[in-house]
Every structure is written in C-alpha cells, then in structure tokens.
Amino acid sequence: MPVIFIIIIILFLVLIGWTWHSLGSIEKKEKTICIIVGIIIVYLITFVIFNISKIGIYYEDKTVMKVIRNVFGIIFTIVNGYMILPYIFKKLDQIKNDEIEKKQLIKSLIILIIVIVIIAIFETRYLGNIQKGILEIMNR
C-alpha cells in the first residue's frame, strides 16, 4: 500500500507542475488559486462519476466502500486533472494575454465539454466494473 501512496504523490506533483507551467505568465498567487480550485472542481466531478458508477453495487461493509471511493477518487482526480486542467489553464493564459479570439475560445469550450462527457461515460463504466471486480475477489 505504501508504494501506491508514493506513486499517487508523484503523479499529483507532476499534475501540479504541469498545470503550473500551463498557466504561463499568470501571477504566482493566481496560479496557486487556479490550481487549488481546478483540483477541487475535478475532484467533485470525479466524486459524482464514482457515485453514479456504484449504482446497483451493494457493499456489505461500508468501510470497504469508503476506502475504494477514497483511493479511486484520488487516482481518478489526478487522471482527470491530466486530461482537463492543462488544457483549461492554457486557455486561461491565452485569454489573459489576449492571444485567443472569441470564436476560437467557443470552439475550445465545446471541445472541452465533449471531452468531459466522453471521459465521464467511460469512467462511469470502468469504475463500476472495477468495483464489481473488487467485490468478487473479496467474496471468494
């Protein structure tokens, strides 16, 4: 288990570094706020996806459910952060520096929404299958 936590910490630090770099020339205080808010929003999205994925899955032991939710919540928050945050933060930097036109920004937002929906659909199914697999292994 400690190896998993070390890997999670490394992945999280890489996410922070990547998003920091994506924010470009934005002031350090604003970068910090953007990263914190971004990670919280991605966590909330991941939490909703996890709760949808566990519909129809019965946990006899609620402690097991909480552990699974916490571990997969953190891992998938990081994964979702890799897919979403650098893109959003790069757009924020472009807006701040007047490097993007309104038409381009609208296209980018549409693409982002489509990507988030696709990720949510795949993750819901994937997380549901993982939870079922874990419960099957535990019931053996």
FENLIN-V862125 format. One record per helix or strand of 3 or more residues. SS is the DSSP state (H for helix, E for strand). FROM is the first residue (numbers start at 1). LEN is the number of residues. If there is no record, write none. Layout:
ss->(SS/SS)
from->(FROM/FROM)
len->(LEN/LEN)
This chain:
ss->(H/H/H/H)
from->(2/28/62/102)
len->(21/26/35/37)
